[in-house]
């Protein structure tokens, strides 16, 4: 008897594998080598471009690599056909066939503008079996599964429902189980406990539900019919990736991966501590979680698949605006435009981008020229800035939360559910083990730590970092006014010289006409800054060289020639000396500085300098009167 169901597909080695029983593949072997386990054979096959599938023959109990795909009836035989690269999303396994398209009728007329939205729609549709990708922003749902070759297109064939645990993917097949024996007589009370045990056992090939609250681990791999059972075959390592914001840096979490190179040799016990340290250390590229309480910082971005691990890659600057997280790429713009419209500011472009499903990000091309982009592909060009739209992000209770649809937490902190997102977020912040919240129907659950798995119909809210509130004060040193901003730094260093004290760095900056200020990058770690590009990062401090200064009446006055104030004159009264003008100004809270024009001094208003030929301005800063020995150690 031949058993076959189209949606019975497993994943291993980044490929989807179609499965049939009572059949083998004939017509040619890759080599005479045979393997004693399915896992070894599949591993050898996905590493060999000539291998098209794997066959098992019950007589010699061996697995062979096939170079042809002709079927032959063989009682008790089985084969696994390499069907294309695999992609897990929305709780389904998708076989990706590049250079092919699915023939036949569309399941719907809707045009989708990104892959994940199209796959989620297909997974939710009873009539959709595949997705055709015509271009980056043109995808359609399809009824059929027959593919034909066509350059420039890709077909996403829908496989079975997929679960996951410990980095492994698990399918779902009602009415069957794996014959060939059990790992042990142990029965597990829940699906999650069964998957957890299977993921940690080298002998386990899958989990079978044999009754209510009864799950057993399989050691065989012969698909056998039993109407009362449900089989969850274990596939290969299933990958997931999500983004979140932490202290104005973007981090992407990759499961199950580990990164290489250790920064400091220290094992941290919480993700928050690892995130804080990685943000502080410029040489930290990311960090790896090897267990729920073991994290170590990495100095290299090379990632290897490792069951049970999560690699967190640091992507530097990010900002939250208009309800989304935006990842910044200086000196690069994004390829492809949504329209020919140019926007005068980032805020205007961001507002337009979030209303367009085709918009993947924003690029700054020139002054007052921001454009919406249809892809995240970056092109290097000096003076440009690209901003990739990463995920819906909002602040709640002083923390950022980034939403991702088509995922759920691998495990929950408890079975307790909450009726609102806000209630779940409050409980999550109070629980050290909570890494975010899963929404399932109208209920919200607390995720246990940080591993996510693909799941249709659910969404997660990943807990990010605290909302940063910068502090700005003005200081006097070396004949200059310095504007100190907490949680900011210069993105470009003037030189690689490191200073161990702030005053030593300030002194060097005073002597260097090209120095625009200094940044504190770490403990006893100061650098001279160049340019006017600033980045927001927790624990950093920057001191901007704001202009030559003088002190009078308990105020610091920043001096700039050929500048006025952007608010103009506060009053028409003219003073004959600078001292008289400053005396009048310091007694009025609305006076922001003194403007010299034509030998007369006037009180000015406005918070910023404005270029003005023939003017000289003394801007009144916050009340301070410090010399080099008195600057507070902020």
Secondary structure, 3 states (H helix, E strand, C coil): CCCCCCCCEEEECCEEEEEEEEEEEECCEEEEEEECCHHHHHHHHHCCCCCCEEEEECCCCEEEEECCCEEEEEEEEEEEEEEEEEEEECCEEEEEEEEEEECCCECCCCCECCHHHHHHHHHCCCCCCEEEEEECCEEEEECCCCEEEEEEEEEEEEEEECEEECCEEECCEEEEEEECCECCCCCECCHHHHHHHHHCCCCCCEEEEEECCEEEEECCCEEEEEEEEEEEEEEEECCEEEEEEECCEEEEEEEEEEECCECCCCCECCHHHHHHHHHHCCCCCEEEEEECCEEEEECCCCEEEEEEEEEEEEEEEEEEECCEEEEEEEEEEECCECCCCCECCHHHHHHHHCCCCCCCEEEEEECCEEEEECCCCEEEEEEEEEEEEEEEEEEECCEEEEEEEEEEECCECCCCCECCHHHHHHHHHHCCCEEEEEEECCEEEEEEECCEEEEEEEEEEEEEEECCCCCEEEEEECCEEEEEEEEEEECCECCCCCECCHHHHHHHHHHCCCCCEEEEEECCEEEEECCCCEEEEEEEEEEEEEEEEEEECCEEEEEEEEEEECCCECCCCCECCHHHHHHHHHCCCCCCEEEEECCEEEEECCCCEEEEEEEEEEEECCCCCCCCCCCCCC
